[in-house]
């Protein structure tokens, strides 16, 4: 009788255990999505920096032209 109770308790605990494999697959998918989103954000930041550089260059040219005109 004791052996039967122990066996049932072990089976119950084994049945209630979680399987980590599906969670790891979803985590890998989520990390891939996050990396993709981050790379998109990095591209946008790079484009913004390039635009800022072009604006600064144009401003410097404008200021130089005004200075040469005596303004």
C-alpha angles and dihedrals in degrees: 000000000000091000091052092052092048091048092050091048092051092047091049092051092046092050092050094050117113125240111226097193098084091046091052091052091051091046090053090050091048093049091049089052091048091050090050092049091048092050089052090051091048090052091051091049090050091051090050091051091050091050090049090052091051091049091050091049091050091048091051091050091049093049091047091050092049091049092051090051090054095248 
